[in-house]
């Protein structure tokens, strides 16, 4: 059975209770997270691991607001001020908006690009390219809130530290974008490979609003 995202009054609720249409990828040299789905939502178990979770939208969607609810079992083993830096580049929740744009890969670039980059461009519909993955990031230290950066490893990754997630238990997070973005997919990043962390992030709901 094919399960679609639920569209209500301009909002899209992604089907986090079902694995249909979600794509679970793996990095070549890292242990992958364990991802399970139930009535409670999507459970991502991290054991010193990392792996992308992708949901391609049926049609490009203008997104102005993102709301996510869920639960965090443990905090990352990360020094307070160094999260995101080399050796501490782990986050318990990053919601990536794959933004439509003009960038494409030619045949030569496809041959030599990393697997995740090839996958990123495959998400674009015919006639559409990719601009970037715009990550809405939850940080563990108050001092990192509001910081933004283009990731040093790729000009395709832009991060905006919009949420504070410094306690275990349930969370309810909302962010309104300063400028709405034309989004073709959602790219979730939840990891613990750098800091050798062990925890579970459960996503009970994930809603995109235009």
N, C-alpha and C positions, 0 to 999 in steps of 0.2 A: 504494500500500500504506500503510495506517495503522499507524504505529509507536507503541506505548504505552511508558510508563515501566515499568521492570522492578521488580517488588515482591518483596522477599526478606525474610522474617522481620521484618516490620514496618518495613522500610526501603524507600525508593523511590530508584532510580537513574535520574536523568533521562537521556533519550537524546541526549546531546550529539554523537553521531556522525552524527545525521540531522536534517534540517531539518523533518521532519514534526511538526506541532503547535506548533512555535515560531512566535512572531509577532514580526516585525521592524518596529518603528515608526520614525517620523521626527519630529523637532521641526520646526516650520514655518520657523524662521529659521537653522537650523544644518545644516552638512554632516553626512550620516549616516555611521556607521562601515561598513566592509565586513565582512560576516559570511559565513564559509564553513564547511562541515561536511565532515569526512573521517573515516577510521578512527581518526585521532589525536585527534579531538574537534572542538570548536567553536573556530574561530580568529576573533578580533575584531581587525581592523586599524584603528587610530586614526590619522587624519591631520588633526590639529587639528579633530576632529569629536566628535559625541556622538549616540547614539540608543538607546532602550530595547530590550531583548530580553526577551520575555515567554513564560512557559510556564504555561498554565492547567492545573491539576490536574483529573483526571477527577472526583474527589470531594474534599471538604475533608479535610485531613490534619492531625492533631496532630503538630507538629514540636518535638522537644526537642534535636536535635543536627543540625548541618550539617557536611559534609566536602567539600572541594573540592581537586582536584589539577590542576596545569597548569604553564604556563611563561610567564614575562614576558621580553620581548625587550629593552626599554629602560625606564629610569626616567622619570618625569614631570619636566618642567622647572618644578619648583615650589619656591619658597623653603621651607626646612625647617619653620619654625614656622607658616607661613600657609596650609597646605593646608586647604581647606574654607571659607576666607574669601572675600569678594568679590574676584574677579579670579584666584583660585587654587582654585576649587571643582571640582577634577578629581581622580578616583581611578582607579587601574588595575584595581580590582575592588571592586564593591559587590554583595552578594547580598541582594536585597530579598524579604522574606516578606510577601506580601499577606495581611493578617490579617483574618479575617471579623469583622464587627461589626454595628452598628445603623444606621450612616450611609448614607443614600441621597440621590440627586439628584431634585428635582422637575423638572417641565417647564421652569420658568423658569431654574433653575440649569443645566440641560443646554444651554440656548440660549447662555448666556454663559460657561460654563466652558471652560478650555483643553482641547484635544483629548486630552492625556494624562490629565486628570482624568476626562473622559467614559469613556475606555478603561478606566481603573482600576475604575470602578463597573460597567462592562459585564462584568467578570470574575466578578462575584458571581453564584452560582446564584440561581434564583428563590427568593424568600423570605428571602434573605440579603443583608446589607449589607456595608460595608467599614469597618474601624476605621482602618487606616493601612497604609503600607508600612514595615515594620521592617527597615532596612538593617543588615546585618552588613558592616562596612567595613574594608578593608585600607588602612592609612596608611603613609606613607613615612618618618615621623619617630617615633622611640621616645617622644618626649615627648607625642605625641597619643594614644598607646594608653590605653584605658580611658575616654576622654572620650565623653560622650553628649550629644545635643542634639535638640530638635525643630527642623527646618530653618526658617530665618527666612523662606523664601518660601512655605511651606505647612504647615499643621497636620496634613496627611495624611502627612508624611514625618518619620520618626524615625530617627536614625542612632546606631549604637553602634560605636565604633572597637575592634574585637576582634582584628585581626591586624596584624602588622608585615610589610610587603612592601617592603623597602628594598634588595633585591639582584635582579639579573637572574638568569634561569635557572629551574630547576624549583622548584615550591612544592607543599607538602602542608599544608593548613590545616584545622583542626577547631575548632568552637565548640559548647559545650553551653549552651543557654539556661537562665537562672535560672528562668524560668517558661515551660513549653511553650505554643506558640501554635497556634490553629486557622487553618491556612493554605489559601487557595484558589488561589494562583498564585505563581510565582516571577518576580521582576522584576530583571533584571540591568542594572546601570549601569556602563559602562566609558567614560571620556571624556577628552578632551584639548583641548576647544575654548577654555577659559579661558586655559590656559598655552601654547597653540600647540604641544602635544606630539605626537610621532609614535612609536608603538610598537605591539606586538601582544601581546594577552593570549590565550593558548590555554587552554581548559578541557578537560582530559582526562577528568575525572569530576566529577559533582556528586550527592551522596547526601544524602537527608533521612531522619532516623530519628525515630521516635516515642518 
